[in-house]
Amino acid sequence: GQGMAYSTLLSAHVLNVKASGMSAYADDPTHFARWVLERGFAKPDQGPFYAPRSLYARYMKELLDDLVERERETGRLRLIAEESLSISPTPAGVEVVLANGTSVVGHLAVLATGHDEQP
Ligand SMILES: Cc1cc2nc3c(=O)[nH]c(=O)nc-3n(C[C@H](O)[C@H](O)[C@H](O)COP(=O)(O)OP(=O)(O)OC[C@H]3O[C@@H](n4cnc5c(N)ncnc54)[C@H](O)[C@@H]3O)c2cc1C
């Protein structure tokens, strides 16, 4: 959730996009702006609000925690905090080898490795 962009804890480090442009949901563009207002982090009449990055990390975490809770019964969502070392095609889909020595097999893999300090 945090990635490189939202892991700073300094409150002076704010987003470079205003709250109304930072919704996590493409089909609900004001979701983050409402989240901020509902929790009193901004006032309705204060104009464009650039949230601290740590607040956005909190927003992302809340959404993820909520998803985990909602999918608990279905088993459709499994969070694994591990480095993935390789991805190989298999007859059934893909196999991802993790740094802890285990592997995960799935129908498909999405690479979403974001920004890194090294190219
Ligand atoms: C300094 C900075 C500031 C930014 N500010 C803004 C902003 O204000 N507003 C905005 O909209 N966008 C901003 N961005 C763009 C921002 O990166 C994207 O909005 C968004 O965070 C990207 O999400 P992501 O999930 O694709 O990648 P990330 O959030 O970068 O997440 C990728 C994750 O993959 C993990 N990963 C990488 N390799 C592996 C591996 N081999 N195995 C397991 N895990 C791995 C990483 O550890 C990381 O946690 C900023 C980017 C940077 C670098």
The ligand as a Tripos MOL2 file, in Angstrom:
@<TRIPOS>MOLECULE
LIG
   53    58     1     0     0
SMALL
NO_CHARGES

@<TRIPOS>ATOM
      1 C1          8.4930   10.1060   -4.5070 C.3       1 LIG1
      2 C2          7.1860    9.8350   -5.2390 C.ar      1 LIG1
      3 C3          6.0690   10.6380   -5.0060 C.ar      1 LIG1
      4 C4          4.8510   10.4080   -5.6690 C.ar      1 LIG1
      5 N1          3.7710   11.2030   -5.3940 N.ar      1 LIG1
      6 C5          2.5790   10.9580   -5.9540 C.ar      1 LIG1
      7 C6          1.4270   11.7470   -5.6180 C.ar      1 LIG1
      8 O1          1.5060   12.6830   -4.7970 O.2       1 LIG1
      9 N2          0.2550   11.4490   -6.2140 N.ar      1 LIG1
     10 C7          0.1580   10.4130   -7.1210 C.ar      1 LIG1
     11 O2         -0.9380   10.1750   -7.6210 O.2       1 LIG1
     12 N3          1.2210    9.6520   -7.4460 N.ar      1 LIG1
     13 C8          2.4160    9.8900   -6.8880 C.ar      1 LIG1
     14 N4          3.5100    9.1060   -7.2050 N.ar      1 LIG1
     15 C9          3.3120    8.0080   -8.1080 C.3       1 LIG1
     16 C10         2.9990    6.7810   -7.2290 C.3       1 LIG1
     17 O3          4.1320    5.9560   -7.2180 O.3       1 LIG1
     18 C11         1.8020    6.0610   -7.7520 C.3       1 LIG1
     19 O4          0.6810    6.9140   -7.5720 O.3       1 LIG1
     20 C12         1.4640    4.7720   -6.9840 C.3       1 LIG1
     21 O5          1.9260    4.8110   -5.6720 O.3       1 LIG1
     22 C13         2.0630    3.5760   -7.6450 C.3       1 LIG1
     23 O6          1.4910    2.4370   -7.0170 O.3       1 LIG1
     24 P1          1.9900    1.0220   -7.3530 P.3       1 LIG1
     25 O7          1.2210    0.0760   -6.4950 O.co2     1 LIG1
     26 O8          1.9830    0.8200   -8.8340 O.co2     1 LIG1
     27 O9          3.5490    1.0140   -6.9360 O.3       1 LIG1
     28 P2          4.2090    1.1680   -5.5030 P.3       1 LIG1
     29 O10         3.3350    1.9140   -4.5580 O.co2     1 LIG1
     30 O11         5.6030    1.6620   -5.7550 O.co2     1 LIG1
     31 O12         4.2510   -0.3320   -4.9610 O.3       1 LIG1
     32 C14         5.0600   -1.3500   -5.5480 C.3       1 LIG1
     33 C15         5.3840   -2.3550   -4.4730 C.3       1 LIG1
     34 O13         5.9850   -3.4910   -5.0780 O.3       1 LIG1
     35 C16         6.9900   -3.9500   -4.2030 C.3       1 LIG1
     36 N5          7.9330   -4.7810   -4.9640 N.ar      1 LIG1
     37 C17         8.8130   -4.3950   -5.9270 C.ar      1 LIG1
     38 N6          9.5120   -5.4480   -6.3710 N.ar      1 LIG1
     39 C18         9.0520   -6.5330   -5.6870 C.ar      1 LIG1
     40 C19         9.3930   -7.9230   -5.6910 C.ar      1 LIG1
     41 N7         10.3290   -8.4320   -6.5090 N.pl3     1 LIG1
     42 N8          8.7330   -8.7440   -4.8490 N.ar      1 LIG1
     43 C20         7.7750   -8.2610   -4.0260 C.ar      1 LIG1
     44 N9          7.4030   -6.9790   -3.9650 N.ar      1 LIG1
     45 C21         8.0530   -6.1200   -4.7830 C.ar      1 LIG1
     46 C22         7.5980   -2.7020   -3.6280 C.3       1 LIG1
     47 O14         8.2870   -2.9820   -2.4160 O.3       1 LIG1
     48 C23         6.3660   -1.8240   -3.4200 C.3       1 LIG1
     49 O15         5.8230   -2.0030   -2.1330 O.3       1 LIG1
     50 C24         4.7470    9.3420   -6.5920 C.ar      1 LIG1
     51 C25         5.8770    8.5160   -6.8250 C.ar      1 LIG1
     52 C26         7.0730    8.7540   -6.1480 C.ar      1 LIG1
     53 C27         8.2690    7.8530   -6.4070 C.3       1 LIG1
@<TRIPOS>BOND
     1     1     2 1
     2     2     3 ar
     3     2    52 ar
     4     3     4 ar
     5     4     5 ar
     6     4    50 ar
     7     5     6 ar
     8     6     7 ar
     9     6    13 1
    10     7     8 2
    11     7     9 ar
    12     9    10 ar
    13    10    11 2
    14    10    12 ar
    15    12    13 ar
    16    13    14 ar
    17    14    15 1
    18    14    50 ar
    19    15    16 1
    20    16    17 1
    21    16    18 1
    22    18    19 1
    23    18    20 1
    24    20    21 1
    25    20    22 1
    26    22    23 1
    27    23    24 1
    28    24    25 2
    29    24    26 1
    30    24    27 1
    31    27    28 1
    32    28    29 2
    33    28    30 1
    34    28    31 1
    35    31    32 1
    36    32    33 1
    37    33    34 1
    38    33    48 1
    39    34    35 1
    40    35    36 1
    41    35    46 1
    42    36    37 ar
    43    36    45 ar
    44    37    38 ar
    45    38    39 ar
    46    39    40 ar
    47    39    45 ar
    48    40    41 1
    49    40    42 ar
    50    42    43 ar
    51    43    44 ar
    52    44    45 ar
    53    46    47 1
    54    46    48 1
    55    48    49 1
    56    50    51 ar
    57    51    52 ar
    58    52    53 1
@<TRIPOS>SUBSTRUCTURE
     1 LIG1         1 GROUP 0 **** ****
